[in-house]
Amino acid sequence: MTAASPSAAEVKALFRAFLREARKFPDYNIREYVKRRSRQGFHQNQNIVPELATAAFAEGRELLEVAKRQAVVYSLYAPKVKNIMELKHVEKQ
């Protein structure tokens, strides 16, 4: 007996959760890395077969929990000074 494949709405919600979690990282480089890896991971698994979709979805949820823990750790030890990339990003807006 296999579990049902995740729906498109569940997959989209997981993707948005990754992007929301990425915003919580105080460091520009880590924040952009998490966004980029999220997009790449979901793009790679876009045409995954239904038999593997459940396992990939479960792995994605586990990785989201890792990202949440890492965001907390990075926020505890974040440098007080912004790096040059963040300063340039603020000027453009």
MOPAC internal coordinates of N, CA, C and O (Angstrom, degrees):
PM7 1SCF
backbone

  N    0.0000 0     0.00 0     0.00 0    0    0    0
  C    1.4537 1     0.00 0     0.00 0    1    0    0
  C    1.5253 1   109.09 1     0.00 0    2    1    0
  O    1.2310 1   120.12 1   -57.47 1    3    2    1
  N    1.3184 1   117.37 1   122.53 1    3    2    1
  C    1.4512 1   121.75 1  -179.14 1    5    3    2
  C    1.5187 1   110.15 1  -107.06 1    6    5    3
  O    1.2310 1   121.47 1   -26.74 1    7    6    5
  N    1.3101 1   114.79 1   153.26 1    7    6    5
  C    1.4590 1   119.91 1   177.70 1    9    7    6
  C    1.5276 1   108.91 1   -75.50 1   10    9    7
  O    1.2310 1   120.95 1   -25.16 1   11   10    9
  N    1.3081 1   115.79 1   154.84 1   11   10    9
  C    1.4582 1   120.54 1   179.86 1   13   11   10
  C    1.5235 1   110.00 1   -69.49 1   14   13   11
  O    1.2310 1   121.06 1   -33.06 1   15   14   13
  N    1.3098 1   115.59 1   146.94 1   15   14   13
  C    1.4604 1   120.49 1   177.21 1   17   15   14
  C    1.5214 1   109.14 1   -65.96 1   18   17   15
  O    1.2310 1   120.19 1   -32.87 1   19   18   17
  N    1.3235 1   117.25 1   147.13 1   19   18   17
  C    1.4678 1   119.36 1   178.86 1   21   19   18
  C    1.5272 1   110.47 1   -66.59 1   22   21   19
  O    1.2310 1   121.30 1   -34.30 1   23   22   21
  N    1.3097 1   115.11 1   145.70 1   23   22   21
  C    1.4635 1   119.63 1   179.40 1   25   23   22
  C    1.5241 1   109.69 1   -75.40 1   26   25   23
  O    1.2310 1   121.16 1   -13.91 1   27   26   25
  N    1.3146 1   115.39 1   166.09 1   27   26   25
  C    1.4635 1   120.54 1   178.68 1   29   27   26
  C    1.5286 1   110.37 1   -61.89 1   30   29   27
  O    1.2310 1   120.38 1   143.38 1   31   30   29
  N    1.3199 1   116.88 1   -36.62 1   31   30   29
  C    1.4666 1   120.67 1   179.16 1   33   31   30
  C    1.5277 1   111.12 1   -65.36 1   34   33   31
  O    1.2310 1   120.41 1   141.26 1   35   34   33
  N    1.3371 1   116.83 1   -38.74 1   35   34   33
  C    1.4663 1   120.00 1   178.39 1   37   35   34
  C    1.5228 1   111.24 1   -66.64 1   38   37   35
  O    1.2310 1   120.67 1   140.09 1   39   38   37
  N    1.3171 1   116.32 1   -39.91 1   39   38   37
  C    1.4661 1   120.70 1   178.90 1   41   39   38
  C    1.5222 1   110.02 1   -65.90 1   42   41   39
  O    1.2310 1   120.57 1   136.70 1   43   42   41
  N    1.3258 1   116.52 1   -43.30 1   43   42   41
  C    1.4652 1   120.67 1   179.04 1   45   43   42
  C    1.5274 1   110.79 1   -63.89 1   46   45   43
  O    1.2310 1   120.43 1   140.82 1   47   46   45
  N    1.3215 1   116.79 1   -39.18 1   47   46   45
  C    1.4670 1   120.82 1   178.36 1   49   47   46
  C    1.5297 1   110.69 1   -64.90 1   50   49   47
  O    1.2310 1   120.29 1   141.15 1   51   50   49
  N    1.3269 1   117.06 1   -38.85 1   51   50   49
  C    1.4621 1   120.50 1   177.43 1   53   51   50
  C    1.5229 1   110.46 1   -64.76 1   54   53   51
  O    1.2310 1   120.23 1   137.53 1   55   54   53
  N    1.3188 1   117.16 1   -42.47 1   55   54   53
  C    1.4655 1   121.39 1   178.47 1   57   55   54
  C    1.5243 1   110.95 1   -61.72 1   58   57   55
  O    1.2310 1   120.64 1   134.45 1   59   58   57
  N    1.3273 1   116.38 1   -45.55 1   59   58   57
  C    1.4729 1   119.67 1   178.47 1   61   59   58
  C    1.5217 1   111.29 1   -64.01 1   62   61   59
  O    1.2310 1   120.31 1   144.46 1   63   62   61
  N    1.3311 1   117.02 1   -35.54 1   63   62   61
  C    1.4668 1   120.45 1   177.80 1   65   63   62
  C    1.5253 1   110.52 1   -63.47 1   66   65   63
  O    1.2310 1   120.43 1   140.84 1   67   66   65
  N    1.3348 1   116.79 1   -39.16 1   67   66   65
  C    1.4636 1   119.91 1   176.19 1   69   67   66
  C    1.5257 1   110.72 1   -62.19 1   70   69   67
  O    1.2310 1   120.11 1   135.17 1   71   70   69
  N    1.3184 1   117.39 1   -44.83 1   71   70   69
  C    1.4617 1   120.15 1  -179.21 1   73   71   70
  C    1.5281 1   111.39 1   -66.68 1   74   73   71
  O    1.2310 1   120.17 1   142.12 1   75   74   73
  N    1.3259 1   117.27 1   -37.88 1   75   74   73
  C    1.4687 1   120.29 1   176.45 1   77   75   74
  C    1.5212 1   110.48 1   -64.05 1   78   77   75
  O    1.2310 1   121.01 1   138.35 1   79   78   77
  N    1.3215 1   115.67 1   -41.65 1   79   78   77
  C    1.4627 1   119.90 1  -179.31 1   81   79   78
  C    1.5202 1   110.38 1   -66.64 1   82   81   79
  O    1.2310 1   120.25 1   144.65 1   83   82   81
  N    1.3164 1   117.13 1   -35.35 1   83   82   81
  C    1.4670 1   120.94 1   179.23 1   85   83   82
  C    1.5257 1   110.69 1   -61.26 1   86   85   83
  O    1.2310 1   120.26 1   144.78 1   87   86   85
  N    1.3178 1   117.10 1   -35.22 1   87   86   85
  C    1.4705 1   120.54 1  -179.99 1   89   87   86
  C    1.5208 1   112.94 1   -64.54 1   90   89   87
  O    1.2310 1   120.17 1   160.43 1   91   90   89
  N    1.3177 1   117.28 1   -19.57 1   91   90   89
  C    1.4638 1   121.24 1  -176.94 1   93   91   90
  C    1.5237 1   113.13 1   -80.87 1   94   93   91
  O    1.2310 1   119.96 1   165.90 1   95   94   93
  N    1.3254 1   117.67 1   -14.10 1   95   94   93
  C    1.4608 1   119.68 1   179.68 1   97   95   94
  C    1.5223 1   109.25 1   -73.71 1   98   97   95
  O    1.2310 1   120.07 1   -52.05 1   99   98   97
  N    1.3274 1   117.48 1   127.95 1   99   98   97
  C    1.4588 1   119.86 1  -177.79 1  101   99   98
  C    1.5302 1   113.29 1   -73.71 1  102  101   99
  O    1.2310 1   119.73 1   154.53 1  103  102  101
  N    1.3160 1   118.11 1   -25.47 1  103  102  101
  C    1.4560 1   121.65 1  -177.19 1  105  103  102
  C    1.5288 1   110.49 1   -88.99 1  106  105  103
  O    1.2310 1   120.85 1   -49.87 1  107  106  105
  N    1.3177 1   115.99 1   130.13 1  107  106  105
  C    1.4623 1   121.99 1  -177.74 1  109  107  106
  C    1.5239 1   112.13 1   -56.85 1  110  109  107
  O    1.2310 1   120.54 1   132.40 1  111  110  109
  N    1.3278 1   116.57 1   -47.60 1  111  110  109
  C    1.4648 1   120.75 1  -176.05 1  113  111  110
  C    1.5250 1   111.91 1   -62.33 1  114  113  111
  O    1.2310 1   120.22 1   135.48 1  115  114  113
  N    1.3143 1   117.18 1   -44.52 1  115  114  113
  C    1.4644 1   120.88 1   179.52 1  117  115  114
  C    1.5232 1   110.13 1   -67.37 1  118  117  115
  O    1.2310 1   120.71 1   138.32 1  119  118  117
  N    1.3239 1   116.25 1   -41.68 1  119  118  117
  C    1.4666 1   121.33 1  -179.68 1  121  119  118
  C    1.5356 1   110.51 1   -59.61 1  122  121  119
  O    1.2310 1   120.69 1   132.46 1  123  122  121
  N    1.3195 1   116.28 1   -47.54 1  123  122  121
  C    1.4615 1   120.14 1  -179.90 1  125  123  122
  C    1.5224 1   111.67 1   -68.72 1  126  125  123
  O    1.2310 1   120.01 1   145.94 1  127  126  125
  N    1.3212 1   117.59 1   -34.06 1  127  126  125
  C    1.4629 1   121.13 1   177.56 1  129  127  126
  C    1.5313 1   110.59 1   -63.54 1  130  129  127
  O    1.2310 1   120.54 1   134.98 1  131  130  129
  N    1.3225 1   116.56 1   -45.02 1  131  130  129
  C    1.4690 1   120.05 1  -179.40 1  133  131  130
  C    1.5300 1   109.96 1   -64.13 1  134  133  131
  O    1.2310 1   120.02 1   138.90 1  135  134  133
  N    1.3118 1   117.57 1   -41.10 1  135  134  133
  C    1.4673 1   120.31 1   177.36 1  137  135  134
  C    1.5247 1   111.08 1   -61.94 1  138  137  135
  O    1.2310 1   121.29 1   132.40 1  139  138  137
  N    1.3371 1   115.14 1   -47.60 1  139  138  137
  C    1.4614 1   120.25 1  -177.93 1  141  139  138
  C    1.5262 1   111.76 1   -63.08 1  142  141  139
  O    1.2310 1   120.24 1   134.92 1  143  142  141
  N    1.3339 1   117.15 1   -45.08 1  143  142  141
  C    1.4700 1   120.60 1   179.94 1  145  143  142
  C    1.5240 1   111.24 1   -66.28 1  146  145  143
  O    1.2310 1   120.30 1   145.69 1  147  146  145
  N    1.3254 1   117.04 1   -34.31 1  147  146  145
  C    1.4663 1   120.25 1   177.42 1  149  147  146
  C    1.5226 1   109.98 1   -63.46 1  150  149  147
  O    1.2310 1   120.95 1   131.20 1  151  150  149
  N    1.3228 1   115.78 1   -48.80 1  151  150  149
  C    1.4665 1   119.45 1   179.63 1  153  151  150
  C    1.5283 1   111.03 1   -61.31 1  154  153  151
  O    1.2310 1   120.39 1   135.18 1  155  154  153
  N    1.3267 1   116.86 1   -44.82 1  155  154  153
  C    1.4634 1   120.53 1  -179.50 1  157  155  154
  C    1.5247 1   111.42 1   -62.55 1  158  157  155
  O    1.2310 1   120.63 1   134.60 1  159  158  157
  N    1.3199 1   116.41 1   -45.40 1  159  158  157
  C    1.4574 1   120.25 1  -178.65 1  161  159  158
  C    1.5131 1   112.66 1   -61.97 1  162  161  159
  O    1.2310 1   120.55 1   136.36 1  163  162  161
  N    1.3217 1   116.55 1   -43.64 1  163  162  161
  C    1.4594 1   119.44 1   179.76 1  165  163  162
  C    1.5247 1   110.88 1   -71.08 1  166  165  163
  O    1.2310 1   120.39 1   145.19 1  167  166  165
  N    1.3248 1   116.86 1   -34.81 1  167  166  165
  C    1.4618 1   119.84 1   178.19 1  169  167  166
  C    1.5283 1   110.82 1   -66.84 1  170  169  167
  O    1.2310 1   120.16 1   139.81 1  171  170  169
  N    1.3279 1   117.29 1   -40.19 1  171  170  169
  C    1.4634 1   121.26 1   179.21 1  173  171  170
  C    1.5268 1   111.47 1   -64.33 1  174  173  171
  O    1.2310 1   120.43 1   144.77 1  175  174  173
  N    1.3073 1   116.79 1   -35.23 1  175  174  173
  C    1.4657 1   120.91 1  -177.38 1  177  175  174
  C    1.5256 1   113.04 1   -96.12 1  178  177  175
  O    1.2310 1   120.62 1  -166.00 1  179  178  177
  N    1.3072 1   116.42 1    14.00 1  179  178  177
  C    1.4632 1   120.76 1  -176.90 1  181  179  178
  C    1.5255 1   112.08 1   -60.56 1  182  181  179
  O    1.2310 1   119.83 1   139.57 1  183  182  181
  N    1.3112 1   117.93 1   -40.43 1  183  182  181
  C    1.4667 1   121.72 1  -176.75 1  185  183  182
  C    1.5227 1   111.83 1  -110.10 1  186  185  183
  O    1.2310 1   120.60 1  -142.98 1  187  186  185
  N    1.3132 1   116.46 1    37.02 1  187  186  185
  C    1.4650 1   121.41 1  -177.96 1  189  187  186
  C    1.5309 1   109.78 1   -72.09 1  190  189  187
  O    1.2310 1   120.89 1   -32.78 1  191  190  189
  N    1.3140 1   115.90 1   147.22 1  191  190  189
  C    1.4707 1   120.08 1   179.51 1  193  191  190
  C    1.5304 1   109.10 1   -71.19 1  194  193  191
  O    1.2310 1   119.91 1   -32.69 1  195  194  193
  N    1.3233 1   117.79 1   147.31 1  195  194  193
  C    1.4714 1   120.98 1  -176.30 1  197  195  194
  C    1.5302 1   114.26 1   -56.96 1  198  197  195
  O    1.2310 1   120.34 1   149.66 1  199  198  197
  N    1.3273 1   116.95 1   -30.34 1  199  198  197
  C    1.4642 1   119.36 1  -179.61 1  201  199  198
  C    1.5309 1   111.70 1   -64.83 1  202  201  199
  O    1.2310 1   120.74 1   148.40 1  203  202  201
  N    1.3217 1   116.19 1   -31.60 1  203  202  201
  C    1.4643 1   120.58 1  -178.72 1  205  203  202
  C    1.5316 1   112.83 1   -95.75 1  206  205  203
  O    1.2310 1   120.28 1   169.68 1  207  206  205
  N    1.3213 1   117.07 1   -10.32 1  207  206  205
  C    1.4655 1   120.87 1  -175.81 1  209  207  206
  C    1.5225 1   112.13 1   -63.30 1  210  209  207
  O    1.2310 1   120.06 1   140.60 1  211  210  209
  N    1.3136 1   117.49 1   -39.40 1  211  210  209
  C    1.4636 1   120.82 1  -178.93 1  213  211  210
  C    1.5204 1   110.82 1   -64.39 1  214  213  211
  O    1.2310 1   120.43 1   136.37 1  215  214  213
  N    1.3247 1   116.78 1   -43.63 1  215  214  213
  C    1.4674 1   120.56 1   179.16 1  217  215  214
  C    1.5213 1   110.81 1   -66.39 1  218  217  215
  O    1.2310 1   120.20 1   139.13 1  219  218  217
  N    1.3317 1   117.22 1   -40.87 1  219  218  217
  C    1.4635 1   120.74 1   179.15 1  221  219  218
  C    1.5278 1   110.73 1   -65.23 1  222  221  219
  O    1.2310 1   120.55 1   141.41 1  223  222  221
  N    1.3280 1   116.55 1   -38.59 1  223  222  221
  C    1.4622 1   120.75 1   179.18 1  225  223  222
  C    1.5303 1   110.52 1   -65.82 1  226  225  223
  O    1.2310 1   120.66 1   137.91 1  227  226  225
  N    1.3290 1   116.35 1   -42.09 1  227  226  225
  C    1.4687 1   120.35 1   178.05 1  229  227  226
  C    1.5242 1   110.59 1   -63.81 1  230  229  227
  O    1.2310 1   120.55 1   139.62 1  231  230  229
  N    1.3212 1   116.55 1   -40.38 1  231  230  229
  C    1.4653 1   119.98 1   177.51 1  233  231  230
  C    1.5265 1   110.54 1   -64.48 1  234  233  231
  O    1.2310 1   120.49 1   141.27 1  235  234  233
  N    1.3285 1   116.68 1   -38.73 1  235  234  233
  C    1.4603 1   120.84 1   177.43 1  237  235  234
  C    1.5176 1   112.02 1   -62.37 1  238  237  235
  O    1.2310 1   120.39 1   139.70 1  239  238  237
  N    1.3248 1   116.86 1   -40.30 1  239  238  237
  C    1.4715 1   120.02 1   178.24 1  241  239  238
  C    1.5242 1   111.00 1   -65.77 1  242  241  239
  O    1.2310 1   120.55 1   141.51 1  243  242  241
  N    1.3355 1   116.56 1   -38.49 1  243  242  241
  C    1.4668 1   120.04 1   177.23 1  245  243  242
  C    1.5259 1   110.51 1   -64.65 1  246  245  243
  O    1.2310 1   120.48 1   138.16 1  247  246  245
  N    1.3271 1   116.68 1   -41.84 1  247  246  245
  C    1.4635 1   120.16 1   179.04 1  249  247  246
  C    1.5277 1   111.54 1   -66.77 1  250  249  247
  O    1.2310 1   120.52 1   148.03 1  251  250  249
  N    1.3250 1   116.62 1   -31.97 1  251  250  249
  C    1.4674 1   119.73 1   175.98 1  253  251  250
  C    1.5218 1   110.23 1   -64.49 1  254  253  251
  O    1.2310 1   120.21 1   138.81 1  255  254  253
  N    1.3205 1   117.21 1   -41.19 1  255  254  253
  C    1.4691 1   120.58 1   177.42 1  257  255  254
  C    1.5266 1   110.65 1   -63.10 1  258  257  255
  O    1.2310 1   120.29 1   140.95 1  259  258  257
  N    1.3232 1   117.05 1   -39.05 1  259  258  257
  C    1.4681 1   120.91 1   176.75 1  261  259  258
  C    1.5267 1   109.54 1   -62.38 1  262  261  259
  O    1.2310 1   120.36 1   135.12 1  263  262  261
  N    1.3281 1   116.91 1   -44.88 1  263  262  261
  C    1.4631 1   120.92 1   179.67 1  265  263  262
  C    1.5283 1   111.06 1   -61.89 1  266  265  263
  O    1.2310 1   120.23 1   141.58 1  267  266  265
  N    1.3216 1   117.17 1   -38.42 1  267  266  265
  C    1.4692 1   120.33 1   178.06 1  269  267  266
  C    1.5227 1   111.08 1   -63.15 1  270  269  267
  O    1.2310 1   120.76 1   134.91 1  271  270  269
  N    1.3342 1   116.15 1   -45.09 1  271  270  269
  C    1.4671 1   119.30 1   178.85 1  273  271  270
  C    1.5237 1   110.88 1   -64.00 1  274  273  271
  O    1.2310 1   120.37 1   138.05 1  275  274  273
  N    1.3140 1   116.90 1   -41.95 1  275  274  273
  C    1.4590 1   120.34 1  -179.04 1  277  275  274
  C    1.5305 1   111.45 1   -66.47 1  278  277  275
  O    1.2310 1   119.88 1   144.71 1  279  278  277
  N    1.3171 1   117.84 1   -35.29 1  279  278  277
  C    1.4649 1   120.59 1   177.74 1  281  279  278
  C    1.5203 1   110.36 1   -62.09 1  282  281  279
  O    1.2310 1   120.49 1   140.55 1  283  282  281
  N    1.3247 1   116.67 1   -39.45 1  283  282  281
  C    1.4672 1   120.34 1   178.17 1  285  283  282
  C    1.5218 1   110.11 1   -65.90 1  286  285  283
  O    1.2310 1   120.45 1   133.95 1  287  286  285
  N    1.3214 1   116.75 1   -46.05 1  287  286  285
  C    1.4648 1   120.52 1  -179.24 1  289  287  286
  C    1.5253 1   110.48 1   -62.27 1  290  289  287
  O    1.2310 1   120.34 1   133.93 1  291  290  289
  N    1.3305 1   116.95 1   -46.07 1  291  290  289
  C    1.4603 1   119.97 1   179.87 1  293  291  290
  C    1.5241 1   111.25 1   -63.67 1  294  293  291
  O    1.2310 1   119.64 1   145.24 1  295  294  293
  N    1.3248 1   118.29 1   -34.76 1  295  294  293
  C    1.4645 1   119.63 1   179.79 1  297  295  294
  C    1.5252 1   111.43 1   -70.46 1  298  297  295
  O    1.2310 1   120.21 1   150.62 1  299  298  297
  N    1.3304 1   117.21 1   -29.38 1  299  298  297
  C    1.4616 1   120.06 1   178.41 1  301  299  298
  C    1.5229 1   112.16 1   -69.73 1  302  301  299
  O    1.2310 1   120.78 1   145.58 1  303  302  301
  N    1.3235 1   116.11 1   -34.42 1  303  302  301
  C    1.4593 1   120.71 1  -174.94 1  305  303  302
  C    1.5195 1   112.68 1  -114.52 1  306  305  303
  O    1.2310 1   120.07 1  -154.82 1  307  306  305
  N    1.2955 1   117.48 1    25.18 1  307  306  305
  C    1.4621 1   121.38 1  -178.65 1  309  307  306
  C    1.5244 1   110.40 1   -70.50 1  310  309  307
  O    1.2310 1   120.35 1   -39.70 1  311  310  309
  N    1.3276 1   116.93 1   140.30 1  311  310  309
  C    1.4640 1   119.19 1   176.56 1  313  311  310
  C    1.5298 1   109.94 1   -67.82 1  314  313  311
  O    1.2310 1   121.08 1   -29.90 1  315  314  313
  N    1.3000 1   115.55 1   150.10 1  315  314  313
  C    1.4656 1   120.34 1  -178.30 1  317  315  314
  C    1.5276 1   112.13 1   -77.36 1  318  317  315
  O    1.2310 1   120.48 1   159.49 1  319  318  317
  N    1.3264 1   116.70 1   -20.51 1  319  318  317
  C    1.4609 1   121.53 1  -177.82 1  321  319  318
  C    1.5244 1   108.95 1  -100.38 1  322  321  319
  O    1.2310 1   120.81 1   -45.63 1  323  322  321
  N    1.3178 1   116.06 1   134.37 1  323  322  321
  C    1.4639 1   119.65 1   177.67 1  325  323  322
  C    1.5216 1   109.36 1   -76.14 1  326  325  323
  O    1.2310 1   121.04 1   -29.47 1  327  326  325
  N    1.3368 1   115.62 1   150.53 1  327  326  325
  C    1.4587 1   118.31 1   177.48 1  329  327  326
  C    1.5234 1   110.15 1   -84.97 1  330  329  327
  O    1.2310 1   120.56 1    -7.78 1  331  330  329
  N    1.3173 1   116.53 1   172.22 1  331  330  329
  C    1.4589 1   121.71 1  -173.30 1  333  331  330
  C    1.5330 1   112.35 1   -62.94 1  334  333  331
  O    1.2310 1   120.16 1   146.97 1  335  334  333
  N    1.3287 1   117.30 1   -33.03 1  335  334  333
  C    1.4657 1   120.14 1  -179.77 1  337  335  334
  C    1.5269 1   111.09 1   -65.90 1  338  337  335
  O    1.2310 1   120.33 1   142.26 1  339  338  337
  N    1.3086 1   116.98 1   -37.74 1  339  338  337
  C    1.4644 1   119.75 1   178.98 1  341  339  338
  C    1.5199 1   110.69 1   -70.25 1  342  341  339
  O    1.2310 1   120.09 1   143.67 1  343  342  341
  N    1.3122 1   117.44 1   -36.33 1  343  342  341
  C    1.4597 1   120.16 1   178.71 1  345  343  342
  C    1.5262 1   110.74 1   -66.04 1  346  345  343
  O    1.2310 1   119.99 1   138.49 1  347  346  345
  N    1.3261 1   117.62 1   -41.51 1  347  346  345
  C    1.4653 1   120.75 1   178.05 1  349  347  346
  C    1.5210 1   110.72 1   -66.88 1  350  349  347
  O    1.2310 1   120.43 1   143.02 1  351  350  349
  N    1.3190 1   116.79 1   -36.98 1  351  350  349
  C    1.4635 1   121.29 1  -179.57 1  353  351  350
  C    1.5305 1   110.31 1   -65.28 1  354  353  351
  O    1.2310 1   119.95 1   141.27 1  355  354  353
  N    1.3130 1   117.69 1   -38.73 1  355  354  353
  C    1.4646 1   122.11 1  -179.95 1  357  355  354
  C    1.5249 1   110.06 1   -68.90 1  358  357  355
  O    1.2310 1   120.12 1   141.41 1  359  358  357
  N    1.3407 1   117.37 1   -38.59 1  359  358  357
  C    1.4613 1   121.05 1  -179.45 1  361  359  358
  C    1.5260 1   111.99 1   -64.13 1  362  361  359
  O    1.2310 1   120.03 1   145.05 1  363  362  361
  N    1.3400 1   117.55 1   -34.95 1  363  362  361
  C    1.4645 1   121.34 1  -178.42 1  365  363  362
  C    1.5169 1   111.81 1   -68.54 1  366  365  363
  O    1.2310 1   120.00 1   150.90 1  367  366  365
  N    1.3043 1   117.60 1   -29.10 1  367  366  365
  C    1.4732 1   120.39 1  -176.11 1  369  367  366
  C    1.4669 1   110.74 1   -81.70 1  370  369  367
  O    1.2310 1   120.10 1   180.00 1  371  370  369

